[in-house]
Amino acid sequence: MTAETSNPEFPRVPRTDPVASDLSFATYDSSLVIRRSRENLWYAAYTCANHEKRIAEQLSVRSVEHFLPLYSSVRRWKDRRVQLQLPLFPGYIFVQIALCDRLQVLEIPGVASLVGFGGIPTPLPEAEIAALKAGLEAGLRAEPHPYLQVGRRVRVIAGPLVGLEGILIRKKNEFRFVISLDLIQRSILLDVEATSVEPVYGRPSC
């Protein structure tokens, strides 16, 4: 993954994610790049730590379509417990833009780059973003999970996440569904009924 940074006041942020070497030097069709520059697609914006909510506010001011998935977490502070709304994907916010308008995002303080390969931002599958939004709006319980690629791969066949593929795991005697966004190498855990998924055959799980 490479960073496309247009804000000279923002320091380049070192990445610790593994780099996909077979994609880093990929050759892109120039016509595809030109077409994408005019299409409204979903991209992952890489942000400074703990700036996600402030950036979301600025995106709203600029009328930029965005998605900052949150989850509830109870933290103990001294003699009381506080329920916080925290980013499901810390350090990232999703934006729907045409690449020709990317400066509307990149000029916001706290935004480092649009995530991509070979210096070119890579769009996220729109179906994944739509299903994730639908699941959270439906009240599905979600939380961050270590990035996961290997396991029992399934497809959701019922409910707001229908059509999504992920990995089914058992946690505390309950089935949980792990969705991994490979572009940003992050995963989240959601509640799912075992009867609402089916195995995915003929596809490697790693």
C-alpha positions in Angstrom: 0.0 0.0 0.0 1.2 3.5 -0.7 0.2 6.9 0.5 -1.0 9.6 -1.7 -0.6 12.7 0.4 -1.6 16.2 -0.8 -1.5 18.1 2.5 2.1 19.4 2.9 1.4 20.2 6.5 0.6 16.6 7.4 3.7 14.5 8.1 4.0 11.2 6.3 2.7 8.5 8.6 4.8 5.3 8.6 2.8 2.2 7.8 3.2 -1.1 9.5 0.8 -3.1 7.3 2.3 -5.8 5.2 2.8 -4.7 1.6 1.3 -6.8 -1.2 4.4 -7.1 -3.3 2.6 -8.5 -6.3 0.3 -5.4 -6.4 2.7 -2.7 -5.4 4.2 -2.6 -8.9 1.1 -3.3 -10.8 0.6 -1.7 -14.2 -2.7 0.1 -14.4 -4.8 0.6 -17.5 -4.7 4.4 -18.0 -8.3 4.3 -19.4 -9.5 2.7 -16.1 -7.8 5.4 -14.1 -9.4 8.1 -16.1 -12.8 6.5 -15.8 -12.5 6.0 -12.1 -11.4 9.7 -11.7 -15.0 10.7 -12.6 -16.9 7.9 -10.9 -18.2 8.3 -7.3 -16.7 5.3 -5.6 -15.9 4.3 -2.0 -12.3 4.8 -0.8 -10.6 4.3 2.5 -9.0 7.5 3.9 -6.1 6.9 6.2 -6.2 9.3 9.2 -4.2 10.5 12.1 -5.0 8.6 15.3 -8.1 9.8 17.1 -9.0 12.3 14.4 -11.8 10.2 12.8 -14.8 12.0 14.3 -13.3 15.5 13.6 -12.7 14.5 10.0 -16.2 13.2 9.7 -17.5 16.6 10.8 -15.4 18.4 8.2 -16.6 16.0 5.5 -20.1 16.9 6.4 -19.3 20.6 6.1 -17.9 19.9 2.7 -21.0 17.8 1.7 -18.7 14.7 1.1 -20.5 11.4 1.4 -18.7 9.4 4.1 -19.1 6.5 6.5 -17.5 6.2 9.9 -18.7 2.9 11.5 -18.8 3.1 15.3 -19.3 0.5 18.1 -20.2 0.9 21.8 -17.5 0.2 24.3 -17.8 0.5 28.1 -14.7 1.9 29.8 -14.1 2.3 33.6 -13.0 5.8 34.6 -12.1 6.0 38.3 -15.4 5.3 40.1 -17.8 5.1 37.2 -18.3 3.4 33.9 -18.6 5.4 30.6 -20.1 4.1 27.4 -18.1 5.4 24.4 -18.7 5.3 20.7 -15.4 4.3 19.1 -14.4 3.7 15.4 -14.7 0.1 14.3 -11.7 0.7 12.0 -9.4 2.9 13.9 -7.4 5.2 11.7 -9.8 5.0 8.7 -12.9 6.7 7.4 -14.7 5.7 4.2 -15.5 8.4 1.6 -17.5 8.2 -1.6 -15.9 10.5 -4.1 -14.7 10.9 -7.7 -10.9 10.9 -7.7 -10.9 14.2 -9.5 -12.5 15.7 -6.3 -10.1 14.0 -3.9 -8.6 17.2 -2.7 -11.9 17.9 -0.8 -10.8 15.0 1.4 -7.0 15.2 1.3 -6.9 18.9 2.4 -8.7 18.2 5.6 -6.2 18.3 8.6 -5.7 14.8 9.9 -6.2 13.0 6.6 -2.9 11.4 5.4 -3.9 9.6 2.2 -6.4 7.5 0.2 -5.3 3.9 0.5 -4.2 2.2 -2.7 -1.5 0.5 -4.6 1.3 1.9 -6.8 0.3 5.4 -5.8 -3.2 5.0 -7.1 -6.2 5.0 -4.7 -8.1 1.7 -4.8 -11.9 1.6 -4.5 -13.7 -0.6 -2.0 -16.5 -2.9 -3.2 -19.7 -0.9 -2.9 -21.7 -4.0 -1.9 -19.5 -4.5 1.2 -19.9 -0.9 2.3 -23.7 -1.1 1.7 -24.1 -4.3 3.6 -21.9 -3.1 6.5 -24.0 0.1 6.8 -27.2 -2.0 6.7 -26.0 -4.3 9.4 -25.0 -1.5 11.8 -28.2 0.4 11.1 -30.1 -2.9 11.9 -28.4 -2.9 15.4 -26.1 -5.8 14.9 -23.4 -5.9 17.6 -20.0 -5.3 16.2 -16.4 -4.9 17.5 -12.9 -4.8 16.1 -11.1 -8.1 15.6 -7.5 -8.9 14.7 -7.1 -9.2 10.9 -8.2 -12.7 9.9 -7.7 -14.5 6.6 -7.7 -18.1 7.5 -10.8 -20.1 8.8 -14.1 -21.5 7.9 -15.3 -19.3 5.0 -19.1 -18.7 4.7 -21.5 -16.5 2.9 -24.5 -14.7 4.6 -27.8 -15.8 3.0 -30.3 -13.9 5.2 -30.5 -10.7 7.1 -28.9 -7.2 6.5 -25.5 -8.7 5.7 -26.8 -11.0 2.9 -24.3 -11.6 0.2 -21.2 -10.8 2.3 -18.5 -13.4 2.7 -16.4 -13.8 5.8 -15.1 -16.3 8.3 -17.3 -18.0 10.9 -15.8 -18.5 14.4 -17.1 -19.6 17.7 -16.6 -17.3 20.7 -18.1 -17.7 24.1 -20.4 -20.5 22.8 -21.8 -18.2 20.1 -21.2 -18.0 16.4 -19.6 -14.8 15.3 -19.0 -13.6 11.7 -15.7 -12.0 10.9 -15.6 -9.5 8.0 -12.1 -8.6 6.7 -11.4 -5.6 4.5 -8.2 -6.8 2.8 -7.4 -3.3 1.4 -6.8 -1.9 4.8 -6.0 -5.3 6.5 -8.6 -4.8 9.2 -11.3 -7.1 10.5 -14.5 -6.7 12.6 -16.6 -9.2 14.5 -20.4 -9.3 14.2 -23.2 -11.4 15.6 -24.8 -13.9 13.2 -27.1 -16.9 13.4 -25.5 -20.1 12.2 -28.6 -20.8 10.2 -28.1 -17.5 8.2 -24.9 -18.6 6.6 -23.8 -21.2 4.1 -20.3 -22.7 3.4 -18.3 -21.3 0.6 -16.7 -24.2 -1.3 -13.9 -24.2 -3.8 -12.3 -21.0 -2.6 -9.1 -20.9 -0.5 -9.4 -19.4 3.0 -6.0 -17.8 3.0 
